[in-house]
Amino acid sequence: MTEAEQTTTGTPEAAEPTTAKGGRRIGVLLAVAAFAYVLDLGSKLFVVAKLEHHDPIEVFGTWLQLEVVRNRGAAFGIGEAMTIVFTVIASAVIVVIARIARKLYSLPWAIALGLLLGGALGNLTDRLFRAPGGFEGGVVDFIAPAHFAVFNLADSAIVCGGFLIVILSFRGLDPDGTVHQD
């Protein structure tokens, strides 16, 4: 193998990366993020208007209910005094996604990052614009499974996006479309 071939394909012992065909996937990332964000925002507007200050609605008996909760902390209400920290973390996630998007050629990564971005924007919107405002607003949670934290669609998008990123990482797929094979 010539030196030029080694620089483009790597050493014989290293995994040979393959690059996905096609253009950047920023449009997919933005479309998924917009879909997740609008779905989250719409659901929150609906449940606040129709369910807040009412008894929980049983979807599947006591196993799954719809109940509006204002959460200033993280999951399970942890860290309610750290609302500003969660706002900064959500903002940092958005910045990191924007940086990764510049070299995004993988469709699965675009979907995963779009879910993360939409979810982060959904909860960040609550932190900025819901009472008491500023960077300390309470996130509207309303999906209440029995014996679990109350959550919202933004939280679901974040978890699904994160789970997909873990799978993609274990499979050796990078955001730029490179596949690492062991």
Residue pairs with C-beta under 8 A, 6 or more apart in sequence:
1 9
1 12
6 12
9 16
10 16
10 17
15 172
15 180
15 181
15 182
16 181
17 178
17 179
17 180
18 178
18 179
18 181
19 105
19 176
19 177
19 178
20 105
20 106
20 107
20 177
20 178
20 179
21 177
22 105
22 107
22 177
23 105
24 101
24 103
24 104
24 105
25 104
25 105
25 106
25 107
25 109
25 110
26 101
26 104
26 110
28 107
28 110
28 111
28 114
29 97
29 101
29 104
29 110
29 111
29 113
29 114
29 117
30 114
31 114
32 110
32 111
32 114
32 115
32 117
32 118
33 113
33 114
33 115
33 117
33 118
33 121
34 118
35 114
35 118
36 114
36 115
36 117
36 118
36 119
36 122
36 153
36 154
36 157
37 117
37 118
37 121
37 122
37 125
37 154
39 118
39 153
40 118
40 119
40 122
40 152
40 153
40 154
40 157
41 122
41 125
43 142
43 152
43 153
44 122
44 126
44 140
44 142
44 152
44 153
47 66
47 68
47 140
47 142
48 68
48 140
51 57
51 66
51 67
51 68
51 142
52 68
53 68
56 65
56 66
56 67
56 144
57 65
57 66
57 67
58 64
58 65
59 65
59 66
62 146
63 145
63 146
64 143
64 144
64 145
64 146
65 144
65 146
66 142
66 143
66 144
67 142
67 144
67 150
68 140
68 141
68 142
69 140
69 141
69 142
69 144
69 150
70 130
70 131
70 138
70 139
70 140
70 141
71 77
71 80
71 138
71 139
71 140
71 141
71 150
72 80
72 83
72 136
72 137
72 138
72 139
73 79
73 80
73 81
73 82
73 83
73 86
74 82
74 86
75 149
75 151
75 155
76 149
77 149
79 85
79 86
83 127
83 135
83 136
83 137
83 138
84 135
84 136
86 123
86 127
87 124
87 127
87 128
87 135
87 136
88 135
90 120
90 121
90 123
90 124
90 127
91 124
93 116
93 117
93 120
94 117
94 120
94 121
94 124
97 113
97 116
97 117
97 120
100 109
100 113
100 175
101 113
103 175
103 176
104 110
104 113
104 175
104 176
105 175
105 176
105 177
106 168
106 173
106 174
106 175
106 176
106 177
108 164
108 168
108 173
109 165
109 168
109 173
109 174
109 175
111 161
111 164
112 161
112 162
112 164
112 165
112 168
113 161
113 165
113 175
114 161
115 157
115 158
115 160
115 161
115 164
116 157
116 158
116 161
116 162
116 165
118 154
118 157
119 153
119 154
119 155
119 156
119 157
119 158
119 161
120 154
120 158
121 154
122 152
122 153
122 154
122 157
123 139
123 152
123 154
123 155
123 158
126 137
126 138
126 139
126 140
127 135
127 136
127 137
127 139
128 134
128 135
128 137
129 137
130 137
130 138
130 139
130 140
131 137
131 138
139 152
139 154
140 152
141 149
141 150
141 151
141 152
141 155
142 150
142 152
143 150
143 151
143 152
143 153
143 156
144 150
171 179
172 179
172 180
172 181
172 182
173 179
173 180
174 180
